[in-house]
Amino acid sequence: MAEKVALSFSGGKDSCLALYYLQKQGLQVECLLTTVWKESQETVAHDEKRERVLNQADRLGIPVHFIKTNFNTYTNDFIFYINEMKQHYGIDGMAFGDIYLEGHRKWGEQVTKEAGVEAVYPLWTDQQKVIRLLREFMVLGFEAEVIKVDAEKLPESWDGRRVDEAFVKDILTYEDVCPMGESGEYHTYVRDGPIFGKE
């Protein structure tokens, strides 16, 4: 069982909730790893600015390391950085905020195996139970806003919405959309919550 881990961190609700779970379980989260595109320097998938992630890391009191990458080198870059974190922090695990997509887990287990650390999935659950995670996220006092939507699955006007009870009620009306946005239906930025210190 891993004791000291790095966490794949986007700044969104899944990775923040994963951090909460890891800390609750007594694991030492030594650092955060955030992938950014080499050209734009914005975070992969979320298109978030580095400065906002740095602000989160500062309030979390956990150092963040940015993996500059592109589509062709993504996996190799990730493995390289896990090895760097092993040398720098002595980590024996790499944690991810994935919830139920087997393809994502298979990739994470592949890169951690090659880097010689354990893959940790604190949020992993059945697809039918994801609404519980979303409600727990809110009950715990996390505050998040939508920063990106897949316009083919959700209204573009949802960009900027707060993740609250009204959001939950609305997203449950979309039968083919994961309430947690596990397939990229939407992405979030977490402004506050129980894992954060004061600004």
TORKOLDO-540305 format. One line per field, with one value per residue (C-alpha): x, y, z; chain; residue number from 0. Coordinates in steps of 0.02 Angstrom, whole numbers, m for minus. Layout:
TORKOLDO-540305
u <- c(X,...);
v <- c(Y,...);
w <- c(Z,...);
cadena <- c(A,...);
num <- c(NUM,...);
//
This chain:
TORKOLDO-540305
u <- c(0,70,108,183,100,97,m76,m124,m204,m308,m380,m554,m678,m620,m438,m486,m606,m472,m352,m482,m502,m313,m287,m435,m356,m193,m88,47,20,195,162,40,73,m18,m1,7,22,195,129,m11,51,m132,m184,m226,m414,m466,m373,m342,m206,m54,m72,m240,m170,m21,m141,m231,m67,m12,m173,m159,18,73,204,144,251,197,226,250,189,99,m5,145,249,113,137,327,327,213,323,477,399,341,521,576,453,520,693,639,503,523,346,290,120,36,m145,m278,m453,m531,m698,m753,m680,m579,m474,m413,m370,m279,m171,m133,m86,26,125,142,202,335,387,390,256,80,m75,m200,m383,m470,m633,m653,m833,m976,m1043,m1215,m1145,m1063,m1208,m1161,m988,m1057,m1175,m1037,m925,m1054,m1098,m914,m914,m819,m856,m828,m875,m888,m745,m771,m913,m930,m1054,m1114,m1174,m1216,m1268,m1122,m1212,m1164,m987,m968,m1105,m1081,m1088,m1236,m1405,m1478,m1333,m1362,m1548,m1515,m1377,m1483,m1605,m1472,m1480,m1318,m1213,m1113,m1158,m973,m923,m814,m812,m766,m945,m887,m736,m724,m610,m622,m617,m633,m663,m606,m434,m388,m308,m354,m304);
v <- c(0,168,293,443,492,621,671,703,874,978,1101,1031,945,766,797,907,775,643,747,757,568,537,651,572,400,460,459,590,691,754,849,884,847,954,927,1082,1099,1153,1284,1367,1328,1296,1138,984,955,1102,1242,1324,1453,1397,1546,1484,1311,1389,1487,1327,1238,1384,1376,1187,1201,1067,1098,1081,1027,1061,929,1018,898,866,724,628,628,632,457,463,637,577,426,538,654,512,454,632,638,471,546,713,664,477,440,259,296,401,450,491,565,447,372,228,236,77,150,291,170,53,199,254,79,64,223,187,11,77,204,75,151,101,172,243,281,353,395,233,172,104,220,217,292,448,561,521,591,751,777,736,863,998,939,945,1130,1132,1279,1254,1333,1263,1326,1221,1121,998,1094,932,868,1020,1202,1320,1440,1325,1394,1494,1404,1362,1179,1186,1102,1189,1122,945,955,1015,892,744,787,736,546,522,641,586,696,708,742,586,582,766,832,979,1035,1138,1249,1234,1399,1339,1190,1095,1055,1239,1363,1547,1658);
w <- c(0,m53,86,m5,m168,m305,m368,m548,m524,m644,m518,m550,m436,m465,m420,m271,m205,m234,m129,9,7,6,156,246,218,294,136,121,m38,m73,m233,m374,m558,m685,m873,m983,m1171,m1226,m1345,m1248,m1071,m1024,m934,m1036,m1057,m947,m1042,m874,m844,m744,m626,m563,m526,m440,m331,m282,m242,m134,m34,m21,43,m82,m218,m398,m545,m724,m857,m1023,m1155,m1319,m1391,m1457,m1298,m1164,m1093,m1094,m1016,m877,m839,m837,m709,m597,m592,m553,m407,m344,m336,m265,m140,m118,m178,m192,m271,m404,m373,m502,m491,m617,m564,m676,m853,m873,m1015,m903,m764,m882,m942,m764,m711,m865,m830,m644,m678,m796,m665,m526,m412,m361,m449,m323,m366,m212,m305,m401,m398,m504,m638,m557,m397,m468,m417,m236,m267,m341,m194,m70,m156,m119,57,105,63,m101,m216,m402,m566,m741,m850,m1006,m1084,m1226,m1333,m1412,m1244,m1138,m1171,m1197,m1081,m938,m947,m786,m689,m506,m459,m341,m315,m467,m570,m506,m543,m720,m765,m709,m849,m977,m989,m1085,m980,m829,m679,m638,m818,m822,m1012,m1028,m1037,m931,m831,m673,m568,m379,m288,m109,2,157,86,58,175,176,32);
cadena <- c(A,A,A,A,A,A,A,A,A,A,A,A,A,A,A,A,A,A,A,A,A,A,A,A,A,A,A,A,A,A,A,A,A,A,A,A,A,A,A,A,A,A,A,A,A,A,A,A,A,A,A,A,A,A,A,A,A,A,A,A,A,A,A,A,A,A,A,A,A,A,A,A,A,A,A,A,A,A,A,A,A,A,A,A,A,A,A,A,A,A,A,A,A,A,A,A,A,A,A,A,A,A,A,A,A,A,A,A,A,A,A,A,A,A,A,A,A,A,A,A,A,A,A,A,A,A,A,A,A,A,A,A,A,A,A,A,A,A,A,A,A,A,A,A,A,A,A,A,A,A,A,A,A,A,A,A,A,A,A,A,A,A,A,A,A,A,A,A,A,A,A,A,A,A,A,A,A,A,A,A,A,A,A,A,A,A,A,A,A,A,A,A,A,A,A,A,A,A,A);
num <- c(0,1,2,3,4,5,6,7,8,9,10,11,12,13,14,15,16,17,18,19,20,21,22,23,24,25,26,27,28,29,30,31,32,33,34,35,36,37,38,39,40,41,42,43,44,45,46,47,48,49,50,51,52,53,54,55,56,57,58,59,60,61,62,63,64,65,66,67,68,69,70,71,72,73,74,75,76,77,78,79,80,81,82,83,84,85,86,87,88,89,90,91,92,93,94,95,96,97,98,99,100,101,102,103,104,105,106,107,108,109,110,111,112,113,114,115,116,117,118,119,120,121,122,123,124,125,126,127,128,129,130,131,132,133,134,135,136,137,138,139,140,141,142,143,144,145,146,147,148,149,150,151,152,153,154,155,156,157,158,159,160,161,162,163,164,165,166,167,168,169,170,171,172,173,174,175,176,177,178,179,180,181,182,183,184,185,186,187,188,189,190,191,192,193,194,195,196,197,198);
//
